[in-house]
Amino acid sequence: MLAPFVPGDWVENPQQPDWGPGQVQSAIGARVTVNFLHAGKRLINTDQAMLRPAKPPED
């Protein structure tokens, strides 16, 4: 499955709501690297975990 996300997109992982929103750093196929506000950088396999678009955090 191709990832529908591109660097700069904001996403959230519904399975880990405490991570907060995250900004996509890279997306290669199903491998998406996201820098989450409360969990840091995580490599997500979108074949295993669903990401959904999110609003950017307010400053």
Steps between C-alpha positions, in 0.01 A plus 500: 500500500631845414495751782270793427719730708781733402762675715346791684156340540357485851359164613384314808504134594156407635655196674731732699302819575740598780773554238314809378530633146813435301664643193601264220877509443515246216272254324634214290233249408334381820785629720422842642730678744306735726622738770222491762467782753492270804680189372781627280599346170330172412514279192147390416415218261166608356428139403486428877380829654257754365595865495245769437537867412512741792498874553835662583537586868432857601802690631 
